[in-house]
């Protein structure tokens, strides 16, 4: 809601979290007059979200912590925030960061109560290998903030990494077999919602069509006019549908690859027909949605998972025997029915070939056509991704300690042609890569050799843990199957991340790290000889004072991160309309207001900083009635300098700065203030030279630099740059104009062509 220049919106996901927490309160004890069945429903709901064993001490902690994490797991896949750009500040990141820190604060309170009798503090450093890899990854993520390429990006992505690590930590620390299974049921519910939504998007169904198809819905809409403004399909507006509640269809597809094996686990272990039917529905919907995304990379990942599963079953006798033992007639029928429905559904064609003025070419193909086109991937697309990876090697060699989390986007312009020239679609004046399309290698580039290796081994270690769980005599069949299908989910996402960027967005890495926590929890509980490294250290620190200090630190961190995220989200509420207006070339008073308001609310958002100067440079005072502001070059320069403060390789901002300095030079020359003009032209040359090093395809940088050289009498250098500009674009008007001015000097021989 936009009222008096202020945007108000309380996210629907937050309302759901509050509702789920309220429902989990002990109403059956407070409202004794309720019928026994209603009381039983409240209790069953709470027990499902947070099961606790009878012999489990400190039940308040395990109930509260499991309840909180269960709600987070359910909410993450569906917490779409319509009013903010997903990539700039998605609500799902906030949920993991704040929820994880709240759990950490609760954990320290629990630790204090658990060890009241101890007088000194004992630090538990005996942990599995996977925990150490997670810790090293987080430590290097924190360290790179001090030397990273971009503080806004480094800080934002470190918070995200810390949130994932907390998801892993508490999935491990709160380990409980029944709870693990219930988490997967919660995922099945939220993913099914995504799948239904994605299927409706695939067929381009509108809200009006849904209302028309539901009996009495039209009558209700007429009787209650406020209902006419409510949106369901229209609320989820992605750049590349069908995406369910995800940012785009490829991210949705990668999430399906990770979760479909989990739903297969539910089918295999279903103890009655109702559970079998429900799990079969989740499995079928997710598979259909995966096909409807037309995401070739995710399909390849799914095929890799199937091949890996067959190999694992072939070499792992306990798993093979367990799966055969659980393959009953009704489960065979359920799987066969699901496959038949999926094959039938795959025969339908989408009409999303044209959607909202955009052409989604992949939507106009059949499943078979899209699958066979994997071998015919566009050469430009493949060459672009290869360039990112090959040049990424140079980035890593020159920065073995990493460029900081999120720093790839900032630093890549320096390396766009270090070994291989990046093709134009992947790098140009108006676009540069934010992601490497290889998340595992990007972790090496950003975290350095040690941090990247720890990040990789964190996931690879699940292979060893799963094997030891499944070959242990302590594991029952359910545990073996759970570890097997969880491993398949982790493997599917990791394979997908080698050719795309699912781990750069919130939902997939959050659930992925949680699944690693599940396997690690099972490993500690069931492996006969788990590999535990380190030792417990008994300190002389007073127990009570130490735990209170840790609790206070966690609470302070929780308060600070909550405030920081609140301010960031307030800023992104204004950033989204600013981005939308700027992309359509509408840089008017409203655009200026929105971007200024965004920066006022939160000045460390990289997206806002990037377009701040661009919007100011594109603003033309007095050009229309919507351009009433008196914006000067001094205003523009201030915004551009602030933009390059943490983004020194932004080619467009450097060119714009050079242009401002040239205009100032010309004005001072006209005023015959040679001394001041000389200062400005030197800055113009500095910015122009920096921009030229980052430029390859467009004529802007060499043209601006040529004009600056003309001011200082470097005519030959000016000619050389104008020639380069015209080689890039023979019809570029400014270059043609200044080349024409040089013709007399060329004729005199003062400039050599």
ZADREN-121299 format. One record per residue (C-alpha): residue in three letters; x, y, z. Coordinates in steps of 0.5 Angstrom, whole numbers, plus 500, padded with zeros to 3 digits. Each point is the difference from the previous one (the first is absolute). Layout:
PT; fiza; xx; yy; zz
PT; ALA; X; Y; Z
...
END
This chain:
PT; fiza; xx; yy; zz
PT; UNK; 500; 500; 500
PT; UNK; 503; 507; 498
PT; UNK; 497; 506; 504
PT; UNK; 503; 507; 500
PT; UNK; 507; 497; 498
PT; UNK; 500; 494; 504
PT; UNK; 500; 493; 499
PT; UNK; 496; 496; 505
PT; UNK; 500; 492; 499
PT; UNK; 500; 495; 505
PT; UNK; 503; 493; 497
PT; UNK; 495; 494; 499
PT; UNK; 505; 496; 502
PT; UNK; 501; 503; 507
PT; UNK; 493; 500; 501
PT; UNK; 500; 492; 499
PT; UNK; 506; 500; 505
PT; UNK; 496; 503; 505
PT; UNK; 494; 496; 499
PT; UNK; 504; 493; 500
PT; UNK; 503; 503; 507
PT; UNK; 493; 501; 503
PT; UNK; 497; 494; 498
PT; UNK; 506; 496; 503
PT; UNK; 498; 503; 507
PT; UNK; 497; 496; 505
PT; UNK; 493; 502; 499
PT; UNK; 498; 493; 502
PT; UNK; 502; 502; 507
PT; UNK; 498; 507; 500
PT; UNK; 493; 499; 497
PT; UNK; 498; 494; 504
PT; UNK; 492; 501; 498
PT; UNK; 503; 498; 493
PT; UNK; 497; 493; 497
PT; UNK; 505; 494; 501
PT; UNK; 501; 499; 492
PT; UNK; 502; 508; 500
PT; UNK; 505; 499; 505
PT; UNK; 503; 494; 497
PT; UNK; 501; 504; 493
PT; UNK; 504; 505; 504
PT; UNK; 504; 495; 503
PT; UNK; 501; 496; 494
PT; UNK; 502; 506; 496
PT; UNK; 505; 502; 505
PT; UNK; 503; 493; 501
PT; UNK; 500; 500; 492
PT; UNK; 505; 506; 500
PT; UNK; 504; 498; 506
PT; UNK; 500; 493; 502
PT; UNK; 503; 499; 507
PT; UNK; 502; 493; 503
PT; UNK; 497; 499; 507
PT; UNK; 508; 499; 503
PT; UNK; 502; 506; 496
PT; UNK; 502; 505; 506
PT; UNK; 499; 508; 499
PT; UNK; 494; 498; 496
PT; UNK; 498; 508; 500
PT; UNK; 506; 501; 496
PT; UNK; 500; 494; 495
PT; UNK; 492; 502; 499
PT; UNK; 501; 507; 498
PT; UNK; 507; 499; 496
PT; UNK; 497; 495; 496
PT; UNK; 493; 504; 499
PT; UNK; 504; 506; 498
PT; UNK; 504; 496; 495
PT; UNK; 494; 496; 497
PT; UNK; 496; 507; 499
PT; UNK; 507; 502; 496
PT; UNK; 500; 494; 496
PT; UNK; 493; 501; 498
PT; UNK; 500; 507; 498
PT; UNK; 506; 501; 496
PT; UNK; 498; 497; 494
PT; UNK; 494; 504; 500
PT; UNK; 502; 506; 503
PT; UNK; 499; 504; 493
PT; UNK; 501; 508; 502
PT; UNK; 496; 504; 494
PT; UNK; 502; 507; 502
PT; UNK; 508; 499; 500
PT; UNK; 505; 497; 494
PT; UNK; 502; 493; 502
PT; UNK; 507; 501; 499
PT; UNK; 501; 506; 504
PT; UNK; 497; 498; 506
PT; UNK; 495; 494; 501
PT; UNK; 496; 499; 506
PT; UNK; 503; 493; 500
PT; UNK; 507; 502; 502
PT; UNK; 497; 504; 506
PT; UNK; 496; 494; 502
PT; UNK; 506; 496; 501
PT; UNK; 505; 505; 503
PT; UNK; 495; 503; 505
PT; UNK; 497; 493; 501
PT; UNK; 507; 497; 501
PT; UNK; 503; 505; 505
PT; UNK; 493; 499; 504
PT; UNK; 502; 493; 500
PT; UNK; 507; 501; 502
PT; UNK; 498; 505; 506
PT; UNK; 495; 494; 502
PT; UNK; 506; 495; 500
PT; UNK; 504; 504; 505
PT; UNK; 494; 501; 505
PT; UNK; 499; 492; 499
PT; UNK; 508; 499; 501
PT; UNK; 500; 504; 506
PT; UNK; 494; 496; 503
PT; UNK; 503; 494; 498
PT; UNK; 506; 501; 504
PT; UNK; 498; 504; 506
PT; UNK; 505; 495; 504
PT; UNK; 506; 501; 497
PT; UNK; 504; 506; 502
PT; UNK; 505; 501; 494
PT; UNK; 499; 500; 493
PT; UNK; 501; 494; 495
PT; UNK; 501; 502; 493
PT; UNK; 497; 494; 495
PT; UNK; 505; 499; 495
PT; UNK; 499; 493; 498
PT; UNK; 496; 500; 494
PT; UNK; 499; 496; 493
PT; UNK; 505; 502; 494
PT; UNK; 493; 504; 497
PT; UNK; 500; 504; 506
PT; UNK; 507; 503; 499
PT; UNK; 499; 501; 493
PT; UNK; 494; 504; 501
PT; UNK; 504; 504; 505
PT; UNK; 505; 501; 496
PT; UNK; 496; 503; 494
PT; UNK; 496; 505; 505
PT; UNK; 507; 502; 503
PT; UNK; 503; 501; 493
PT; UNK; 493; 504; 498
PT; UNK; 501; 504; 506
PT; UNK; 507; 502; 499
PT; UNK; 499; 502; 492
PT; UNK; 496; 505; 503
PT; UNK; 507; 504; 502
PT; UNK; 503; 499; 493
PT; UNK; 494; 499; 495
PT; UNK; 499; 504; 494
PT; UNK; 493; 503; 502
PT; UNK; 498; 501; 507
PT; UNK; 492; 500; 499
PT; UNK; 501; 493; 496
PT; UNK; 504; 497; 505
PT; UNK; 496; 502; 506
PT; UNK; 494; 498; 497
PT; UNK; 502; 493; 497
PT; UNK; 504; 499; 507
PT; UNK; 493; 501; 504
PT; UNK; 497; 495; 495
PT; UNK; 506; 495; 501
PT; UNK; 499; 500; 507
PT; UNK; 492; 499; 500
PT; UNK; 502; 494; 496
PT; UNK; 505; 497; 505
PT; UNK; 495; 501; 505
PT; UNK; 495; 496; 497
PT; UNK; 505; 495; 499
PT; UNK; 502; 500; 507
PT; UNK; 493; 500; 503
PT; UNK; 498; 494; 496
PT; UNK; 506; 497; 503
PT; UNK; 499; 502; 507
PT; UNK; 493; 498; 500
PT; UNK; 500; 493; 497
PT; UNK; 494; 496; 500
PT; UNK; 498; 495; 496
PT; UNK; 493; 501; 500
PT; UNK; 501; 508; 499
PT; UNK; 504; 499; 494
PT; UNK; 495; 496; 497
PT; UNK; 495; 505; 502
PT; UNK; 504; 506; 497
PT; UNK; 500; 496; 493
PT; UNK; 492; 500; 501
PT; UNK; 500; 507; 501
PT; UNK; 504; 501; 493
PT; UNK; 496; 496; 497
PT; UNK; 494; 504; 501
PT; UNK; 503; 507; 499
PT; UNK; 503; 497; 493
PT; UNK; 494; 497; 498
PT; UNK; 497; 507; 501
PT; UNK; 506; 503; 495
PT; UNK; 498; 494; 495
PT; UNK; 493; 502; 500
PT; UNK; 502; 507; 499
PT; UNK; 505; 498; 495
PT; UNK; 495; 496; 496
PT; UNK; 495; 505; 500
PT; UNK; 505; 505; 497
PT; UNK; 502; 495; 495
PT; UNK; 493; 500; 497
PT; UNK; 500; 508; 501
PT; UNK; 494; 500; 504
PT; UNK; 498; 506; 503
PT; UNK; 496; 502; 506
PT; UNK; 494; 502; 496
PT; UNK; 500; 493; 497
PT; UNK; 501; 497; 507
PT; UNK; 494; 504; 503
PT; UNK; 495; 498; 494
PT; UNK; 502; 493; 501
PT; UNK; 498; 500; 508
PT; UNK; 493; 499; 501
PT; UNK; 497; 506; 504
PT; UNK; 507; 504; 499
PT; UNK; 497; 505; 496
PT; UNK; 494; 501; 504
PT; UNK; 505; 501; 506
PT; UNK; 504; 505; 496
PT; UNK; 494; 504; 498
PT; UNK; 497; 500; 508
PT; UNK; 507; 502; 503
PT; UNK; 503; 505; 495
PT; UNK; 507; 500; 504
PT; UNK; 501; 492; 497
PT; UNK; 500; 503; 493
PT; UNK; 507; 503; 502
PT; UNK; 503; 493; 503
PT; UNK; 505; 497; 496
PT; UNK; 503; 493; 500
PT; UNK; 503; 498; 493
PT; UNK; 501; 508; 499
PT; UNK; 504; 500; 507
PT; UNK; 506; 496; 497
PT; UNK; 503; 504; 495
PT; UNK; 507; 497; 497
PT; UNK; 504; 502; 495
PT; UNK; 500; 493; 497
PT; UNK; 494; 496; 502
PT; UNK; 497; 494; 501
PT; UNK; 504; 501; 507
PT; UNK; 495; 499; 505
PT; UNK; 502; 504; 506
PT; UNK; 508; 501; 498
PT; UNK; 503; 505; 496
PT; UNK; 501; 497; 493
PT; UNK; 498; 493; 497
PT; UNK; 507; 497; 501
PT; UNK; 501; 501; 507
PT; UNK; 493; 497; 501
PT; UNK; 502; 494; 496
PT; UNK; 507; 499; 504
PT; UNK; 496; 500; 506
PT; UNK; 495; 495; 497
PT; UNK; 506; 495; 499
PT; UNK; 502; 501; 507
PT; UNK; 494; 498; 503
PT; UNK; 497; 495; 496
PT; UNK; 504; 495; 503
PT; UNK; 498; 502; 506
PT; UNK; 493; 498; 498
PT; UNK; 502; 494; 498
PT; UNK; 502; 498; 507
PT; UNK; 493; 502; 502
PT; UNK; 497; 495; 495
PT; UNK; 505; 495; 502
PT; UNK; 499; 500; 508
PT; UNK; 493; 502; 500
PT; UNK; 496; 495; 505
PT; UNK; 493; 501; 497
PT; UNK; 497; 502; 494
PT; UNK; 498; 507; 502
PT; UNK; 507; 502; 501
PT; UNK; 502; 496; 493
PT; UNK; 495; 504; 496
PT; UNK; 502; 506; 503
PT; UNK; 507; 499; 499
PT; UNK; 498; 498; 493
PT; UNK; 497; 506; 499
PT; UNK; 506; 504; 502
PT; UNK; 504; 496; 496
PT; UNK; 496; 500; 493
PT; UNK; 499; 508; 501
PT; UNK; 507; 502; 501
PT; UNK; 502; 495; 494
PT; UNK; 495; 503; 495
PT; UNK; 502; 507; 503
PT; UNK; 507; 498; 498
PT; UNK; 499; 498; 493
PT; UNK; 495; 507; 499
PT; UNK; 506; 504; 502
PT; UNK; 504; 498; 494
PT; UNK; 506; 501; 503
PT; UNK; 505; 496; 497
PT; UNK; 506; 500; 505
PT; UNK; 495; 498; 505
PT; UNK; 498; 494; 496
PT; UNK; 507; 498; 499
PT; UNK; 501; 500; 508
PT; UNK; 494; 496; 501
PT; UNK; 503; 495; 495
PT; UNK; 507; 500; 503
PT; UNK; 496; 499; 507
PT; UNK; 497; 494; 497
PT; UNK; 506; 497; 497
PT; UNK; 504; 501; 507
PT; UNK; 494; 497; 504
PT; UNK; 500; 493; 495
PT; UNK; 508; 500; 501
PT; UNK; 499; 501; 508
PT; UNK; 495; 495; 500
PT; UNK; 504; 495; 496
PT; UNK; 506; 501; 505
PT; UNK; 497; 501; 507
PT; UNK; 497; 493; 502
PT; UNK; 496; 503; 506
PT; UNK; 497; 505; 496
PT; UNK; 498; 495; 494
PT; UNK; 497; 495; 505
PT; UNK; 496; 505; 504
PT; UNK; 497; 503; 494
PT; UNK; 498; 494; 497
PT; UNK; 497; 498; 507
PT; UNK; 496; 506; 500
PT; UNK; 497; 499; 492
PT; UNK; 493; 498; 502
PT; UNK; 495; 499; 495
PT; UNK; 496; 506; 502
PT; UNK; 506; 505; 500
PT; UNK; 502; 497; 493
PT; UNK; 493; 502; 497
PT; UNK; 501; 507; 503
PT; UNK; 506; 501; 497
PT; UNK; 498; 497; 493
PT; UNK; 493; 504; 501
PT; UNK; 505; 506; 501
PT; UNK; 504; 499; 494
PT; UNK; 494; 499; 495
PT; UNK; 497; 507; 503
PT; UNK; 507; 503; 499
PT; UNK; 500; 497; 493
PT; UNK; 493; 502; 498
PT; UNK; 501; 507; 503
PT; UNK; 507; 501; 496
PT; UNK; 496; 500; 493
PT; UNK; 496; 507; 502
PT; UNK; 503; 506; 497
PT; UNK; 501; 507; 503
PT; UNK; 497; 506; 497
PT; UNK; 505; 504; 503
PT; UNK; 504; 501; 494
PT; UNK; 498; 507; 500
PT; UNK; 499; 503; 507
PT; UNK; 499; 507; 502
PT; UNK; 504; 502; 494
PT; UNK; 506; 496; 501
PT; UNK; 501; 494; 496
PT; UNK; 502; 494; 504
PT; UNK; 502; 495; 495
PT; UNK; 501; 494; 504
PT; UNK; 493; 500; 502
PT; UNK; 498; 499; 492
PT; UNK; 504; 493; 500
PT; UNK; 498; 493; 502
PT; UNK; 503; 496; 505
PT; UNK; 504; 496; 495
PT; UNK; 502; 506; 496
PT; UNK; 503; 503; 506
PT; UNK; 503; 494; 503
PT; UNK; 504; 499; 493
PT; UNK; 502; 507; 499
PT; UNK; 504; 499; 506
PT; UNK; 506; 498; 495
PT; UNK; 498; 506; 496
PT; UNK; 501; 505; 506
PT; UNK; 502; 507; 497
PT; UNK; 507; 501; 498
PT; UNK; 500; 507; 503
PT; UNK; 497; 498; 507
PT; UNK; 505; 494; 500
PT; UNK; 505; 505; 498
PT; UNK; 498; 505; 505
PT; UNK; 500; 495; 506
PT; UNK; 507; 497; 498
PT; UNK; 503; 507; 500
PT; UNK; 497; 501; 507
PT; UNK; 504; 494; 502
PT; UNK; 506; 500; 497
PT; UNK; 501; 508; 502
PT; UNK; 498; 498; 507
PT; UNK; 506; 496; 500
PT; UNK; 504; 506; 499
PT; UNK; 496; 503; 505
PT; UNK; 502; 495; 505
PT; UNK; 507; 500; 498
PT; UNK; 501; 507; 502
PT; UNK; 495; 500; 506
PT; UNK; 502; 493; 503
PT; UNK; 497; 503; 507
PT; UNK; 493; 502; 496
PT; UNK; 497; 506; 498
PT; UNK; 494; 500; 505
PT; UNK; 493; 497; 500
PT; UNK; 496; 503; 494
PT; UNK; 507; 503; 498
PT; UNK; 500; 496; 493
PT; UNK; 495; 506; 497
PT; UNK; 504; 505; 502
PT; UNK; 507; 497; 498
PT; UNK; 498; 497; 494
PT; UNK; 501; 506; 495
PT; UNK; 508; 500; 502
PT; UNK; 500; 493; 497
PT; UNK; 495; 500; 494
PT; UNK; 505; 498; 495
PT; UNK; 506; 498; 504
PT; UNK; 500; 493; 497
PT; UNK; 494; 500; 496
PT; UNK; 496; 506; 497
PT; UNK; 493; 499; 503
PT; UNK; 495; 501; 495
PT; UNK; 496; 506; 499
PT; UNK; 493; 497; 503
PT; UNK; 504; 498; 506
PT; UNK; 504; 507; 501
PT; UNK; 499; 507; 497
PT; UNK; 498; 507; 503
PT; UNK; 493; 498; 502
PT; UNK; 501; 493; 503
PT; UNK; 505; 497; 504
PT; UNK; 500; 493; 503
PT; UNK; 497; 500; 507
PT; UNK; 502; 492; 501
PT; UNK; 505; 495; 497
PT; UNK; 494; 495; 498
PT; UNK; 505; 495; 504
PT; UNK; 498; 501; 507
PT; UNK; 506; 495; 503
PT; UNK; 505; 504; 496
PT; UNK; 497; 507; 502
PT; UNK; 501; 498; 507
PT; UNK; 508; 499; 498
PT; UNK; 500; 506; 497
PT; UNK; 497; 504; 506
PT; UNK; 502; 496; 506
PT; UNK; 507; 499; 497
PT; UNK; 503; 493; 500
PT; UNK; 499; 498; 507
PT; UNK; 493; 502; 501
PT; UNK; 498; 498; 493
PT; UNK; 503; 493; 501
PT; UNK; 497; 500; 507
PT; UNK; 493; 501; 497
PT; UNK; 501; 495; 495
PT; UNK; 502; 495; 505
PT; UNK; 494; 502; 504
PT; UNK; 495; 497; 495
PT; UNK; 505; 494; 498
PT; UNK; 501; 497; 507
PT; UNK; 492; 498; 499
PT; UNK; 502; 494; 496
PT; UNK; 505; 497; 505
PT; UNK; 495; 502; 506
PT; UNK; 494; 497; 496
PT; UNK; 504; 494; 498
PT; UNK; 502; 499; 508
PT; UNK; 493; 501; 502
PT; UNK; 497; 495; 495
PT; UNK; 505; 494; 502
PT; UNK; 499; 501; 507
PT; UNK; 497; 495; 504
PT; UNK; 497; 505; 504
PT; UNK; 496; 503; 495
PT; UNK; 493; 497; 498
PT; UNK; 497; 500; 493
PT; UNK; 496; 507; 501
PT; UNK; 507; 503; 502
PT; UNK; 503; 497; 494
PT; UNK; 495; 502; 495
PT; UNK; 500; 507; 503
PT; UNK; 507; 501; 499
PT; UNK; 500; 497; 493
PT; UNK; 495; 505; 497
PT; UNK; 503; 506; 504
PT; UNK; 506; 498; 497
PT; UNK; 497; 500; 493
PT; UNK; 497; 507; 502
PT; UNK; 506; 503; 502
PT; UNK; 504; 497; 494
PT; UNK; 495; 503; 495
PT; UNK; 500; 507; 502
PT; UNK; 508; 499; 500
PT; UNK; 500; 498; 493
PT; UNK; 495; 505; 498
PT; UNK; 504; 506; 503
PT; UNK; 506; 498; 496
PT; UNK; 497; 503; 494
PT; UNK; 495; 505; 503
PT; UNK; 499; 504; 506
PT; UNK; 495; 497; 505
PT; UNK; 505; 501; 506
PT; UNK; 500; 508; 499
PT; UNK; 492; 500; 501
PT; UNK; 497; 499; 507
PT; UNK; 496; 494; 500
PT; UNK; 504; 495; 497
PT; UNK; 506; 501; 504
PT; UNK; 496; 500; 507
PT; UNK; 497; 494; 499
PT; UNK; 506; 497; 497
PT; UNK; 504; 501; 506
PT; UNK; 495; 498; 504
PT; UNK; 500; 493; 497
PT; UNK; 507; 500; 501
PT; UNK; 499; 501; 507
PT; UNK; 495; 494; 500
PT; UNK; 505; 495; 497
PT; UNK; 505; 503; 505
PT; UNK; 495; 499; 506
PT; UNK; 498; 492; 498
PT; UNK; 508; 499; 499
PT; UNK; 501; 502; 507
PT; UNK; 495; 496; 503
PT; UNK; 500; 494; 495
PT; UNK; 507; 499; 498
PT; UNK; 504; 495; 503
PT; UNK; 507; 504; 501
PT; UNK; 498; 507; 497
PT; UNK; 506; 504; 499
PT; UNK; 501; 505; 505
PT; UNK; 505; 505; 500
PT; UNK; 503; 505; 506
PT; UNK; 499; 499; 507
PT; UNK; 496; 504; 506
PT; UNK; 504; 505; 503
PT; UNK; 499; 502; 507
PT; UNK; 501; 507; 502
PT; UNK; 500; 504; 506
PT; UNK; 495; 505; 498
PT; UNK; 494; 500; 505
PT; UNK; 494; 496; 497
PT; UNK; 495; 505; 502
PT; UNK; 503; 506; 498
PT; UNK; 503; 497; 493
PT; UNK; 493; 498; 498
PT; UNK; 497; 506; 502
PT; UNK; 505; 504; 495
PT; UNK; 499; 495; 494
PT; UNK; 492; 501; 501
PT; UNK; 501; 507; 500
PT; UNK; 504; 500; 494
PT; UNK; 495; 496; 496
PT; UNK; 494; 504; 503
PT; UNK; 504; 507; 497
PT; UNK; 502; 496; 494
PT; UNK; 492; 498; 499
PT; UNK; 498; 508; 501
PT; UNK; 505; 503; 496
PT; UNK; 499; 495; 494
PT; UNK; 492; 501; 501
PT; UNK; 501; 507; 500
PT; UNK; 505; 500; 494
PT; UNK; 495; 495; 496
PT; UNK; 494; 505; 502
PT; UNK; 504; 506; 497
PT; UNK; 502; 496; 494
PT; UNK; 493; 498; 498
PT; UNK; 497; 507; 501
PT; UNK; 505; 502; 495
PT; UNK; 498; 494; 495
PT; UNK; 493; 502; 500
PT; UNK; 502; 507; 497
PT; UNK; 506; 496; 496
PT; UNK; 495; 496; 496
PT; UNK; 496; 506; 497
PT; UNK; 506; 503; 498
PT; UNK; 503; 494; 497
PT; UNK; 494; 499; 496
PT; UNK; 499; 508; 498
PT; UNK; 508; 500; 498
PT; UNK; 500; 494; 496
PT; UNK; 494; 503; 495
PT; UNK; 504; 506; 499
PT; UNK; 495; 504; 505
PT; UNK; 505; 504; 504
PT; UNK; 495; 506; 503
PT; UNK; 499; 503; 506
PT; UNK; 497; 494; 503
PT; UNK; 506; 495; 498
PT; UNK; 504; 505; 504
PT; UNK; 496; 500; 506
PT; UNK; 500; 493; 500
PT; UNK; 507; 499; 499
PT; UNK; 502; 505; 505
PT; UNK; 495; 497; 505
PT; UNK; 503; 493; 499
PT; UNK; 507; 503; 502
PT; UNK; 497; 504; 506
PT; UNK; 497; 494; 503
PT; UNK; 506; 495; 498
PT; UNK; 507; 503; 497
PT; UNK; 503; 493; 500
PT; UNK; 496; 497; 495
PT; UNK; 504; 498; 494
PT; UNK; 495; 501; 495
PT; UNK; 497; 507; 502
PT; UNK; 507; 502; 500
PT; UNK; 501; 498; 493
PT; UNK; 495; 503; 497
PT; UNK; 500; 507; 504
PT; UNK; 505; 503; 495
PT; UNK; 497; 497; 494
PT; UNK; 493; 503; 502
PT; UNK; 503; 507; 501
PT; UNK; 504; 500; 494
PT; UNK; 494; 498; 496
PT; UNK; 495; 506; 503
PT; UNK; 499; 506; 496
PT; UNK; 497; 506; 504
PT; UNK; 495; 503; 496
PT; UNK; 499; 495; 495
PT; UNK; 493; 498; 502
PT; UNK; 495; 503; 505
PT; UNK; 502; 493; 504
PT; UNK; 507; 503; 500
PT; UNK; 500; 506; 505
PT; UNK; 506; 499; 504
PT; UNK; 506; 504; 499
PT; UNK; 506; 495; 500
PT; UNK; 507; 502; 499
PT; UNK; 506; 497; 497
PT; UNK; 502; 501; 508
PT; UNK; 494; 496; 502
PT; UNK; 502; 494; 495
PT; UNK; 507; 500; 501
PT; UNK; 499; 499; 508
PT; UNK; 495; 494; 498
PT; UNK; 505; 497; 495
PT; UNK; 506; 501; 505
PT; UNK; 496; 496; 505
PT; UNK; 499; 495; 496
PT; UNK; 507; 498; 498
PT; UNK; 502; 501; 507
PT; UNK; 498; 492; 501
PT; UNK; 500; 499; 492
PT; UNK; 506; 503; 497
PT; UNK; 499; 495; 494
PT; UNK; 494; 503; 497
PT; UNK; 501; 502; 493
PT; UNK; 494; 504; 499
PT; UNK; 501; 504; 507
PT; UNK; 507; 502; 498
PT; UNK; 498; 502; 493
PT; UNK; 494; 504; 503
PT; UNK; 506; 503; 505
PT; UNK; 504; 502; 494
PT; UNK; 495; 503; 496
PT; UNK; 498; 505; 506
PT; UNK; 507; 502; 501
PT; UNK; 500; 501; 492
PT; UNK; 494; 505; 501
PT; UNK; 504; 503; 506
PT; UNK; 506; 501; 496
PT; UNK; 496; 503; 494
PT; UNK; 497; 505; 505
PT; UNK; 506; 502; 503
PT; UNK; 504; 501; 493
PT; UNK; 494; 504; 498
PT; UNK; 501; 504; 506
PT; UNK; 508; 500; 499
PT; UNK; 501; 497; 507
PT; UNK; 506; 496; 497
PT; UNK; 503; 497; 506
PT; UNK; 493; 497; 503
PT; UNK; 498; 498; 493
PT; UNK; 507; 496; 500
PT; UNK; 498; 496; 507
PT; UNK; 493; 498; 497
PT; UNK; 503; 498; 493
PT; UNK; 505; 496; 504
PT; UNK; 495; 496; 504
PT; UNK; 496; 499; 493
PT; UNK; 506; 497; 497
PT; UNK; 501; 495; 507
PT; UNK; 493; 498; 500
PT; UNK; 500; 499; 492
PT; UNK; 506; 496; 500
PT; UNK; 497; 496; 506
PT; UNK; 494; 499; 496
PT; UNK; 504; 498; 494
PT; UNK; 503; 494; 503
PT; UNK; 494; 497; 502
PT; UNK; 497; 501; 493
PT; UNK; 500; 496; 494
PT; UNK; 493; 500; 496
PT; UNK; 498; 507; 500
PT; UNK; 502; 507; 498
PT; UNK; 499; 504; 506
PT; UNK; 506; 499; 504
PT; UNK; 505; 502; 494
PT; UNK; 496; 506; 498
PT; UNK; 500; 503; 506
PT; UNK; 507; 499; 501
PT; UNK; 502; 503; 493
PT; UNK; 496; 506; 502
PT; UNK; 504; 501; 506
PT; UNK; 506; 499; 497
PT; UNK; 498; 505; 495
PT; UNK; 500; 505; 505
PT; UNK; 507; 499; 502
PT; UNK; 502; 500; 493
PT; UNK; 502; 493; 500
PT; UNK; 497; 499; 493
PT; UNK; 503; 494; 498
PT; UNK; 498; 496; 506
PT; UNK; 493; 503; 499
PT; UNK; 500; 498; 492
PT; UNK; 502; 493; 503
PT; UNK; 494; 499; 504
PT; UNK; 495; 503; 495
PT; UNK; 502; 495; 495
PT; UNK; 499; 494; 506
PT; UNK; 493; 503; 501
PT; UNK; 498; 500; 493
PT; UNK; 503; 493; 499
PT; UNK; 495; 498; 505
PT; UNK; 495; 504; 497
PT; UNK; 501; 503; 494
PT; UNK; 493; 505; 500
PT; UNK; 502; 502; 507
PT; UNK; 498; 508; 500
PT; UNK; 505; 503; 505
PT; UNK; 506; 496; 497
PT; UNK; 498; 502; 493
PT; UNK; 499; 507; 502
PT; UNK; 507; 501; 504
PT; UNK; 503; 496; 494
PT; UNK; 498; 505; 495
PT; UNK; 503; 505; 504
PT; UNK; 507; 497; 500
PT; UNK; 500; 499; 492
PT; UNK; 503; 507; 500
PT; UNK; 506; 498; 504
PT; UNK; 500; 493; 496
PT; UNK; 501; 504; 494
PT; UNK; 506; 504; 503
PT; UNK; 503; 494; 502
PT; UNK; 500; 502; 507
PT; UNK; 496; 493; 502
PT; UNK; 501; 494; 496
PT; UNK; 495; 495; 498
END
